[in-house]
Amino acid sequence: MCAGAALLGPMLLGLIFANSPIELRYLAFATPFIALLMASAMPRWLRYTTLCVQATALVGLMTRPETMQPARITAQAATPFLSGSAVLLPRGNDGVGIVGAFANEVPGSTRILVVTPDASPQQIRAQVAQFSHVVLAMLAQDASSRATLPVMRAALADPCWVSVAERLNVLAFDRLCDDR
């Protein structure tokens, strides 16, 4: 029952809230229960081999930079540009995953402006009108955030804004015009 509930629960929630497909990592919640069911059927040498492979995989996940969360990588790339800047961040599908993860990785004084998928370039320019420096955190983790990124770029594709840096998932802009 635990193995089935752990697999079916997130799928049903995804269907109920029209938020499918769910992330595959949620299916891993069933792994311990399925492992307990299968352990008695496995020969002892296969159990030990499986445990060794899983332990090695976990160590790799914890230590390799390739498995770092996108918000952390983006925050590290944005750090040199944060002083006196506003950060534009796509809201994304759930409004928490992207924003919360990024906010946890940057200093508490960072000004984060969340851009919703239905925002227009004009609305975004109005949001950043008071800032001289703007950083775009280009975090594309779901359909909503991917749809928001071109609008964020378009908002600063304006003669008053000039691109000063581009790093992994980060675009930094400076204001040329002083129309505040």
N, C-alpha and C positions, 0 to 999 in steps of 0.2 A: 504494500500500500504506500509506503514512504517513497519508494522509487517511482511509482506511477504518479503520485501526487506532486512530487518535485518536478516531473516532466510536464504534466498536464496543467498545473496551476499557472505558470507564467504564460502558457499558450492561451488558456482561457481568458486571463486578464488582458492579453494583447487583443483578443477578439472582442471582448466586451468594450474596451476603450478605443477600438479602431486604431491600435498602435502596433500593427503587425507588419513585417515579421519581427518577432522578438529577437533579442541578441542571443547568439549561440552560447555565450558564456553562462546564461541562465540555465541552460540545459545541464551544465556541470553540477548543479545542485543535487542531481540524482546520482552522481557518480559514487559517493560513499555507500549508498544503499544498494546500488547494483553490484558494487564490489563485494559487499557482504554476502549477497545472494550467490555470486559466482565463486567466491573463495573456496567453499567446500567442494566444489566440483573440479577445481584446478589441482594438478599435481604440485607437490611442495616446491620443486625447482622452478616451476613457472610462476608461483606466487612470489618467490624471492627475486626472480628476474624482473617481474612486473614492478615490484616495490623499488628496485634499484633504478629502473628506467624512470619511474615517476619521481623519485627523489632527485635524480639528475635533472629532469625537466623543471622541477620546482626551483632548484638552485639557479638554473639558467634563466628562468623567468624573473627571479629576484635580482640577478646581477647584470644582465645584459641591457645595454641602453636601447636596443631595438624593441624591447618590450615596455619601455617607458610610456606612460599615458600621454596622449597628444596635448593635453592641457599643460602638463609640466614642461614638455619640450617647447611649446609655444611661449610659455611664461619665461623660460630661460632665454629664448631668443629675443623676447621683447624687453627684457630687463634694462639694457643700455639706453632704451628710448623712453622709459617710463617717467622720468623726472619732468614734471610740469606738463605731462601729456594726458590726454584722455584716451582710453582704449575702447574701440568699438568692437563689440563681441556679438556674434549671432545668437539669437535666443535658442534656436534648435527646437526639436520636437517636444521635449518635456519641460523646457524652461529651467531645469535644474542641473542636468548632467554636464553640459558645457559650461554654463555660467558658474555653478558652484565649484567645479573642479578647477577652473581657471582662477577664480577668486581665492581659493585656498593656496595657490602657488605664488601669487604676487604679493608685494607688501600691502599692508592694510590701508595705506594712504592712496593707493592707486584709484583713479577715477575710472570706473567702468560704466560705459553706456551700452545698454543692451538693445540690439536692433531686432525688431520683430520681422517675420517674413513678409508682412504686408506693407512695410515702410517704403516710402519713395525716396529717391535720391535727394529731393528738395527737403523732405522732412529730416533726413539724416544731416544735411548741411545746416539746417536750423538748429539741430541738437548740438553740433560742434562749433557753432558760431562764436562762442566765447573762448575757444581754445586756440593757441598758436601752434600746438603740436598735436597730432593725432596718430595713434597706432591702430592699425587694423589687425585683429587676431583672426586669421583665416582658418578657423576650426570647422571643418566640414565633416560632421559625424553622422548626420542623418539627412533625410530629404529636405527638411525645413531649413537647416543651416546651410546646406549646399545651395538652395534657392536664394538665400539671403546674401551670400558672398558677392555675386555680381552686382547687386544693388549697392552694397557697401563700397565696392570699387568705383562704381559709376558716380557715387556721391562726391568722391574726391577727385574725379577726373574733370576738374574744373580749373580754369586759368589761375584762380587764387590759391590753389594747392599744388605743391611740387613734391614729388617722391624723393625722399632723402636716403632711404635704405630699404633693402629687401632681403629678408632672411627666411629661413624655413617657417612657413605659416605666419609670417609677420611682414607687414608693409608699414613703413613710417613716413609721415607727411608733415611738411611745414607749411604754414600759411604765408603767402606772399602779400596778399592785400590786407589792408587794415580798415575793413568796413564795419567794424564792431560798433 
